[in-house]
Amino acid sequence: MNFNPKKKDVIGVGDICIDLLVRLNELPEPEGDIESNFQVHPGGNTANFIVGCSKLGLSASFVGKVGNDVFGKYLIEFLRKNNIDYKINYGKSTGFTISLMFSKGKRSFIFDSGSNNELGAEDINIDYLFSHRCLYCGGFFHLKKLRTQNLANIFNVAQKNGSMTLFDPGWDHANLWLKDINDILKHTSVLFVNKKEAEKIAGKKDLKSIAKVLSKICPGIIVIKLGERGCFIRSEKDFLQPGFRVESIDGTGAGDMFDAGFVFGLLRKWDLEKTAKFANAVGALTTTKIGACAPTNDEIFELMRNGDDIQN
């Protein structure tokens, strides 16, 4: 795809929230208590992705909704400090996620989507969207209002205007899956899903069967994220790109940063193998720090040159 060099690189439409990260060995008993430590970080799938893009060197923008409260103001300031152009409206309250982090990387989540549920088509300026080379929507299943509106039409028009459409729907707690995203997938240039999400959408278990089902609906690149194992890509050919061996301590935001790395490679017009390898490195390095912290380009290329692949 040829891109207009006068446009900004990427815009994200979607979720933004506060992440409260809590380390636990076990849950407290009812009416009991337990001592732990916690950290507060900016979060949200789309916000993580956009910040990752900016830190990699792309020009990035964000459209979303927060509460007119101290948390919302904190998130807006965070976007500003990370050189993100933004169009944010206020809703009832800022979204909040509590991430319970157990040993061996296991996590559980408690979330209140807050104003993310109120983000709708009326909050989106179409001309602003189309002033970017790529349009990304993440955490779609957490956007209660937007998922009832015609995102597929926005994607369709974006593609006709020469923009690449990027979609990472996330986990569907309503368990509707393909029913809600079928039309969106028809106008998706790159689909990002993890293995469990892909199984739910496709109704299959093995990677090639999943990819076969998804490619019948989505004409674009299919990217199935496999955690530390790397990723599986379906485009003109299928291939499995191994992940990197690192000392992981927290998986928060790793998938979102992977997406940012993949888009970076596409915009640099790398081949898919190099793009996938770069994205794997970005995702892996994100797990070596607490919170969704994007690595530097120097760290990424060092891992690509000297890191150990995880053989699948």
Secondary structure, DSSP 4 states (H G I P E B T S, - for coil): ----TTSEEEEEEE--EEEEEEE-SSPPPTT------EEEEEE-HHHHHHHHHHHHT--EEEEEEEESSHHHHHHHHHHHHTT-EEEEEEESS-EEEEEEE-GGG-EEEEEE-GGGGG--GGG--HHHHTTEEEEEEESGGG-TTGGGS-HHHHHHHHHHTT-EEEEE----TT--THHHHHHHHTT-SEEEEEHHHHHHHHS--SHHHHHHHHHHH--SEEEEE-GGGEEEEESSSEEEEE-B-------TTHHHHHHHHHHHHHHTT--HHHHHHHHHHHHHHHTTSSSS-PPPHHHHHHHHHHPPB---
